[in-house]
């Protein structure tokens, strides 16, 4: 093989534009399973409050014929509240760069706004699954899911519930306990607590590793074996997955949550949710601040929103806490 003398080859060129896809794949997943599933409501204040009430326990109700009425005391409802959290993303890109025809338009304002909007949505999910107590004041923080749960919970040794403090009007973050493996026994225990409390758990949110542990429940001697029809085609599948658990106290859909894989502190909880009792409220929905002043030869943008978690009754929530959520030992 030979090349004619003085043939100008592409390897010597300096002006060839790189052949990159104009559709840039965002590696960070966009799914926010809890936020996406629960009802969205509107708040009119930075400190939304609501009331919770419970039925009296069943009793032996037998009355004397002709008896005079006796009136029992009325029990007031419990007043709860959370604080809205301000979430914000911003960016600034020079006018020249925004006008440049770059590969995938990654460094242009329009793309960056879309990306930051996705990031904000994931930050909302983070605020739900992190172990954050609520905070009042100018740097407000929404009390997260784990800071509300105290009725239906299984915790490792030395672990302690958080919960709403009626004296301060704030939630308290739970205390971490000794980590242990996620098991069917632990799940059944919390589902039984929830059933007794009146919850109908329909969803279980876990880290990806815990989802893989859940699949091993199929090996439990008390779990019915799967049965599949043999495939008549050339391609056969090895089935080693399950998405629904039907236990003694109901059926739950199991959702792996990528946000919970971000750190050990996020992955150590497996949340059970009756969606009737959990909402997210917006005081200010996510939008662009159009009043950002332009200064210099650059384009600025700011996206922000303000909202909070609203558990209308924490008895509709549950947690298997202090589980190994990233690996078999962490």
Buried (B, 14 or more C-beta within 10 A) or exposed (E): EEEEEEEEEEEEEEEEEEEEEEEEEEEEEEBBBBBBBBEEEEBEEBBBEBEBEEEEEEEEEEEEEEEEEEEEEEEEEEEBBBBBBBBBBEBBBEEEEBEEEBEEBEBBBEBBBEBBBBBBBBBBBBBBBBBBBBBBEEEBBBBBBBBBBBBBBBBBEEBBBBBBEEEEBBBBBBBBBEBBEBBBEBBBBBBBBBBEBBBBBBBBBBBBBBBBBBEBBBEEEEBEEEEEEEEEEEEEEEEEEBEEBEBEBBEBBBBBBBBBBBBBBBBBBBBBBBBBBBBBBBBBEBEEEEEEEEEEEBBBBBBBBBBBBBBBBBBBBBBBBBBBBBEEEE
